[in-house]
C-alpha cells in the first residue's frame, strides 16, 4: 500500500455493538472515506477490542484491508490526514 488515496470511498465492515448474549452479526457502516474508516477503527472503537479485531475495509479499487494490523499501518503512516481534523468530520 505504498500509494494510498485516503479520500477513496470505502465500506467498513465489523461486528455490530455489544448485546447481552455477545456480539451481533457483522454489518456494513454507511460509505465513508478511507481516512474516516481507519479513524473509526483506531480511535472511535479503541475501547471495543472485539469490534476492532473484526473490522475489514472493502475498497472499490484495490485489495480489501482485512486485518487490524493493516489498518494500524495505515493509521501510523506519516501521510495519514491530520487526526484532529478527521475527528471533526464525523461519519
C-alpha positions in Angstrom: 0.0 0.0 0.0 2.6 2.5 -1.0 0.3 4.9 -2.8 -2.9 5.4 -0.7 -5.8 7.6 -1.5 -7.3 8.5 1.9 -10.2 10.2 0.2 -11.3 7.0 -1.5 -14.8 6.0 -0.6 -14.9 2.6 1.2 -17.2 0.3 3.1 -16.3 -0.6 6.7 -17.5 -3.9 8.0 -17.5 -5.1 11.6 -19.5 -6.9 14.2 -22.3 -4.7 15.5 -22.4 -3.4 19.0 -22.4 -5.4 22.2 -25.5 -7.3 23.1 -26.2 -9.2 26.3 -25.6 -12.5 24.6 -22.5 -11.3 22.8 -21.9 -9.6 19.6 -24.4 -9.5 16.7 -23.7 -10.5 13.2 -21.4 -8.2 11.2 -22.7 -5.3 9.2 -21.6 -2.6 6.9 -21.5 1.0 8.0 -22.5 3.8 5.6 -19.9 4.5 2.9 -17.1 6.8 4.1 -13.6 7.9 3.2 -10.7 5.5 3.8 -9.3 8.1 6.3 -12.6 8.1 8.2 -12.8 4.3 8.3 -9.3 4.0 9.7 -10.0 6.7 12.2 -13.2 4.9 13.3 -11.4 1.7 14.0 -8.3 3.2 15.6 -9.9 6.0 17.7 -13.7 5.6 18.0 -13.5 1.8 18.7 -10.4 2.0 21.0 -12.5 0.5 23.9 -14.1 -2.2 21.9 -11.3 -4.7 21.0 -13.6 -7.4 19.5 -15.2 -4.9 17.1 -11.7 -3.6 16.2 -10.4 -7.1 15.5 -13.4 -7.9 13.3 -13.0 -4.8 11.2 -12.5 -5.1 7.4 -12.4 -2.3 4.9 -13.7 -3.0 1.4 -12.4 -0.9 -1.4 -13.8 -0.4 -4.9 -10.3 -0.1 -6.3 -7.6 -2.3 -4.9 -7.4 -5.1 -2.4 -9.5 -5.1 0.7 -7.9 -4.3 4.1 -8.7 -7.3 6.1 -6.7 -7.1 9.4 -6.3 -4.8 12.3 -2.6 -4.8 11.6 -3.1 -3.5 8.1 -5.4 -0.8 9.5 -2.9 0.2 12.1 -0.2 0.5 9.5 -2.4 3.0 7.6 -3.0 5.0 10.7 0.7 5.2 11.5 1.7 6.5 8.1 3.2 9.9 8.1 0.8 11.0 5.3 -2.3 10.0 7.3 -4.6 13.0 7.4 -4.5 15.2 10.4 -6.2 13.3 13.2 -7.8 16.3 14.8 -9.3 17.4 11.5 -10.6 13.9 10.7 -12.2 13.6 14.1 -14.3 16.7 13.5 -15.7 15.3 10.2 -17.9 12.6 11.8 -19.3 9.7 9.9 
